[in-house]
Amino acid sequence: MIRKAVLPAAGLGSRLLPLTKAMPKQMLPVGDRPVIEHTVRELVASGITDITIVTAGGQDLIREHFRPAPTLVARLRADGKSAYADAVEEVGELSRLGRITYLDQDGPYGNGTPVLNAAQHHGDEPMLVLWPDDVFVAEVPRARQLIKAYEETGCPVLALMPIDPADSRHYGVPMVKDDLGGGLLRITGLVEKPEPQDAPSAYAAIGGYVITPGIIDELRDQAERWYERRTGELYLTDAISAHAGSHAVYGQVLQGRWYDTGNRLAYLTAQFATALSDPEYGPHLRRLAGEP
């Protein structure tokens, strides 16, 4: 059973400056909550009971957001603002349900480092890795779809989405060996940001993974080489590709809508899409836009 997850949250958010000058990009609002809260709620709804958020210096706002606030809740209830009190209390409850812990990122540059940091905390067992600046909207949460694929295969799993081949240069593109049906693909590696004519498939890895101890071993080997040379970066996709050379690795094509918030256009798109889909605000906003 997959019960543990890691959220790498130490990024600078440089593509969103100056919005992220004083606020971590994971705390920027999408709809009525910070983007990281969308991911934490998804994990809790998928049965995850241990969440590790790996942060860097100056990101205390993330901890403060999820910290229970009984004094504020009591003040709101005393003022007759029960709906606001319930909302604040619900966010604090996520810390208990997901048993959120925090680690300071330590090691080489690259998104493999927070995964390796979390593995030292969780031990050698499978875990989910999701980026906390993504929003995924689906009837079945992305995390649950990935867990199901792992339960069927017992192997590492990558989240995949179909892409226009012209966009391949923006993503890691999997090399597909077999299509097992139901969106489950056996893959033999990833090609990072290939030109369209060189893309090995019409799918992109979008930043959701089930990581097994074999992947962690690959990351440890990469880290040892980094400390010998003190050059290069530690990337999760490199470890997955290396592992796929001699072990089974799968990709799960997800059902749902994925919104990246890592750059200005993507962030605005996530904002608009979330607002338009809201049952309370969506109809009013569509009327303002001239839609029926």
Wavefront OBJ file of the C-alpha trace (Angstrom):
o trace
v 0.000 0.000 0.000
v 1.180 3.520 -0.804
v 0.691 5.602 2.336
v 3.534 8.129 2.068
v 4.121 11.078 -0.229
v 6.688 13.818 -0.749
v 6.055 17.320 -2.073
v 9.250 19.096 -3.243
v 8.562 22.742 -2.373
v 11.999 24.358 -2.313
v 11.860 25.999 -5.756
v 12.459 29.724 -6.084
v 9.545 30.396 -8.444
v 11.764 32.677 -10.531
v 9.465 32.507 -13.558
v 6.708 34.110 -11.480
v 8.696 37.049 -10.078
v 7.842 39.530 -8.632
v 4.806 37.577 -7.341
v 7.153 35.136 -5.621
v 9.615 37.681 -4.204
v 8.144 37.397 -0.697
v 5.711 34.485 -1.088
v 6.562 30.878 -2.015
v 5.039 29.980 -5.373
v 3.277 27.060 -3.691
v 1.291 29.579 -1.603
v -0.071 31.576 -4.543
v -3.864 31.286 -4.627
v -5.692 29.216 -7.202
v -9.388 29.639 -6.567
v -10.050 30.003 -2.864
v -6.950 28.207 -1.571
v -3.160 28.142 -2.082
v -2.030 25.861 -4.873
v -0.218 23.505 -2.474
v -3.456 22.919 -0.583
v -5.058 21.495 -3.733
v -2.324 18.827 -3.780
v -2.495 18.090 -0.042
v -6.269 17.624 -0.267
v -5.781 15.301 -3.241
v -3.333 13.173 -1.274
v -5.548 12.935 1.803
v -8.541 12.011 -0.394
v -6.404 9.247 -1.934
v -5.575 7.584 1.378
v -2.118 9.068 1.967
v -1.410 9.288 5.702
v 2.186 10.629 5.758
v 3.093 13.739 3.752
v 6.583 15.231 3.765
v 6.971 18.753 2.410
v 10.592 19.559 1.535
v 11.235 23.290 1.761
v 14.056 25.814 1.602
v 14.813 28.833 3.746
v 12.193 31.578 3.887
v 9.216 29.299 3.259
v 7.647 29.365 6.720
v 4.354 30.530 5.202
v 3.704 26.956 4.049
v 4.010 25.629 7.592
v 1.906 28.451 8.976
v -0.875 27.789 6.470
v -1.334 24.163 7.547
v -0.701 24.753 11.254
v -3.922 24.429 13.341
v -5.105 27.829 14.614
v -7.457 27.214 17.566
v -7.229 30.800 18.829
v -8.297 32.219 15.453
v -11.078 29.638 15.164
v -12.400 30.516 18.622
v -12.319 34.248 17.814
v -14.228 33.710 14.568
v -16.870 31.600 16.302
v -17.237 34.197 19.056
v -17.839 36.807 16.343
v -20.517 34.640 14.732
v -18.377 33.865 11.662
v -18.906 30.123 11.728
v -18.325 29.535 8.003
v -14.894 31.174 8.178
v -14.085 29.275 11.374
v -15.020 25.986 9.703
v -12.793 26.774 6.706
v -9.766 27.594 8.891
v -10.365 24.530 11.062
v -10.610 22.292 7.979
v -7.184 23.406 6.714
v -5.633 22.697 10.109
v -7.236 19.255 10.099
v -5.292 18.395 6.929
v -2.093 18.411 9.013
v -3.522 15.671 11.205
v -5.132 13.595 8.452
v -2.049 13.756 6.227
v 0.390 13.840 9.170
v 2.397 16.583 7.492
v 6.073 16.865 8.358
v 8.677 19.274 6.977
v 12.277 18.825 5.901
v 14.848 21.401 4.819
v 16.300 20.509 1.425
v 19.927 19.465 1.672
v 22.109 18.438 -1.247
v 22.844 19.146 -4.919
v 20.655 21.278 -7.158
v 17.889 19.346 -8.933
v 14.494 17.813 -8.201
v 15.985 14.472 -7.214
v 17.440 15.919 -4.004
v 14.153 16.489 -2.114
v 13.058 12.955 -3.029
v 16.312 11.589 -1.613
v 15.887 13.735 1.519
v 12.374 12.378 2.032
v 13.503 8.774 1.449
v 15.848 9.120 4.422
v 12.806 10.144 6.458
v 10.360 7.548 5.105
v 12.699 4.587 4.729
v 12.978 2.279 1.735
v 9.366 1.872 0.730
v 7.303 3.042 -2.244
v 6.027 6.621 -2.082
v 4.237 9.172 -4.192
v 5.970 12.290 -5.487
v 3.800 15.193 -6.674
v 4.778 18.772 -7.508
v 2.918 21.193 -5.226
v 2.566 23.887 -7.893
v 0.260 21.737 -10.073
v -3.510 21.530 -9.988
v -5.161 18.379 -11.280
v -8.960 18.273 -11.681
v -10.553 14.848 -12.109
v -13.354 12.624 -10.843
v -10.676 10.178 -9.640
v -7.726 12.056 -8.072
v -4.428 11.829 -9.926
v -2.798 10.298 -6.838
v -5.382 7.526 -6.718
v -4.916 6.784 -10.423
v -1.170 6.417 -9.888
v -1.640 4.229 -6.813
v -3.960 1.929 -8.762
v -1.351 1.544 -11.520
v 1.279 0.678 -8.911
v -1.005 -1.889 -7.298
v -1.460 -3.535 -10.709
v 2.264 -3.614 -11.563
v 4.309 -3.376 -8.366
v 6.718 -1.143 -10.314
v 7.548 2.582 -10.578
v 4.831 4.609 -12.299
v 4.959 7.996 -14.061
v 1.982 10.277 -14.645
v 1.482 10.875 -18.370
v -0.760 13.142 -20.428
v -1.255 13.258 -24.217
v 0.420 16.240 -25.891
v 0.569 17.885 -29.262
v 3.871 16.600 -30.727
v 4.810 20.221 -31.497
v 5.020 20.809 -27.715
v 7.452 17.966 -27.031
v 10.402 20.301 -26.472
v 8.802 21.438 -23.195
v 8.523 18.009 -21.547
v 10.124 14.698 -20.757
v 8.709 12.295 -23.366
v 8.517 8.560 -22.602
v 9.766 5.785 -24.829
v 6.809 3.384 -24.959
v 7.436 -0.356 -25.231
v 3.940 -1.821 -24.682
v 0.366 -0.578 -24.333
v -1.397 -2.701 -21.711
v -4.762 -0.948 -22.100
v -6.581 1.382 -19.743
v -3.899 4.020 -20.238
v -1.174 1.817 -18.710
v 2.052 1.838 -20.762
v 5.332 -0.034 -20.266
v 8.142 2.459 -20.858
v 11.887 2.058 -21.297
v 13.043 5.581 -20.499
v 12.489 9.303 -20.981
v 13.862 11.739 -23.536
v 14.118 15.228 -22.072
v 12.660 18.017 -24.222
v 13.144 16.430 -27.647
v 12.472 18.267 -30.881
v 9.089 17.229 -32.350
v 10.671 15.085 -35.062
v 12.689 13.238 -32.409
v 9.900 12.687 -29.846
v 9.538 8.936 -29.156
v 5.799 9.193 -28.311
v 2.888 11.624 -28.070
v 2.874 11.682 -24.257
v 4.516 13.856 -21.630
v 5.580 13.081 -18.079
v 3.823 15.755 -16.039
v 5.304 15.475 -12.563
v 3.544 12.688 -10.701
v 5.369 9.504 -9.722
v 5.258 6.375 -7.641
v 8.880 5.920 -6.605
v 10.224 2.537 -5.477
v 13.415 1.671 -3.559
v 15.188 0.911 -6.866
v 14.737 4.537 -7.963
v 16.057 5.725 -4.601
v 19.144 3.537 -5.099
v 19.736 5.218 -8.480
v 19.426 8.648 -6.836
v 21.922 7.632 -4.147
v 24.392 6.554 -6.846
v 23.917 9.873 -8.641
v 24.428 11.771 -5.383
v 27.680 9.905 -4.650
v 29.010 10.812 -8.094
v 27.963 14.434 -7.555
v 29.858 14.666 -4.267
v 32.945 13.266 -6.003
v 32.806 15.842 -8.838
v 30.799 18.704 -7.274
v 29.308 19.401 -10.707
v 26.031 18.691 -12.440
v 22.534 18.278 -11.039
v 20.462 15.529 -9.432
v 17.302 14.841 -11.424
v 14.564 12.327 -10.717
v 13.937 11.652 -14.417
v 17.600 10.635 -14.865
v 17.223 8.075 -12.067
v 14.001 6.745 -13.587
v 15.561 6.391 -17.036
v 18.572 4.598 -15.577
v 16.313 2.229 -13.640
v 14.158 1.582 -16.724
v 17.217 0.299 -18.573
v 17.109 -2.949 -16.594
v 13.790 -2.932 -14.687
v 10.104 -2.563 -15.510
v 8.766 1.000 -15.349
v 5.248 2.054 -16.302
v 3.416 5.202 -17.281
v -0.236 5.860 -16.497
v -2.102 8.156 -18.891
v -4.258 10.169 -16.508
v -7.923 10.998 -16.883
v -8.575 14.617 -15.968
v -7.327 18.153 -16.557
v -3.838 19.212 -15.543
v -2.858 22.821 -14.839
v 0.761 23.784 -14.278
v 1.208 27.078 -12.402
v 4.972 27.412 -12.875
v 4.911 30.373 -15.276
v 2.689 33.422 -15.681
v 0.486 32.165 -18.520
v 0.028 28.746 -16.917
v -0.803 30.377 -13.579
v -3.416 32.638 -15.150
v -4.880 29.684 -17.054
v -5.212 27.709 -13.812
v -6.861 30.716 -12.153
v -9.416 31.188 -14.929
v -10.179 27.480 -15.286
v -10.688 27.051 -11.551
v -12.887 30.120 -11.282
v -15.035 29.160 -14.282
v -15.595 25.650 -12.928
v -16.654 26.895 -9.485
v -20.401 26.221 -9.019
v -20.941 29.531 -7.204
v -18.749 31.931 -9.158
v -18.500 30.223 -12.547
v -21.941 31.166 -13.945
v -21.459 34.843 -13.003
v -17.979 34.978 -14.534
v -19.183 33.357 -17.747
v -21.920 35.976 -18.026
v -19.323 38.718 -17.567
v -17.324 37.127 -20.401
v -20.382 37.234 -22.642
v -20.984 33.495 -22.599
v -24.527 32.120 -22.303
l 1 2 3 4 5 6 7 8 9 10 11 12 13 14 15 16 17 18 19 20 21 22 23 24 25 26 27 28 29 30 31 32 33 34 35 36 37 38 39 40 41 42 43 44 45 46 47 48 49 50 51 52 53 54 55 56 57 58 59 60 61 62 63 64 65 66 67 68 69 70 71 72 73 74 75 76 77 78 79 80 81 82 83 84 85 86 87 88 89 90 91 92 93 94 95 96 97 98 99 100 101 102 103 104 105 106 107 108 109 110 111 112 113 114 115 116 117 118 119 120 121 122 123 124 125 126 127 128 129 130 131 132 133 134 135 136 137 138 139 140 141 142 143 144 145 146 147 148 149 150 151 152 153 154 155 156 157 158 159 160 161 162 163 164 165 166 167 168 169 170 171 172 173 174 175 176 177 178 179 180 181 182 183 184 185 186 187 188 189 190 191 192 193 194 195 196 197 198 199 200 201 202 203 204 205 206 207 208 209 210 211 212 213 214 215 216 217 218 219 220 221 222 223 224 225 226 227 228 229 230 231 232 233 234 235 236 237 238 239 240 241 242 243 244 245 246 247 248 249 250 251 252 253 254 255 256 257 258 259 260 261 262 263 264 265 266 267 268 269 270 271 272 273 274 275 276 277 278 279 280 281 282 283 284 285 286 287 288 289 290 291 292
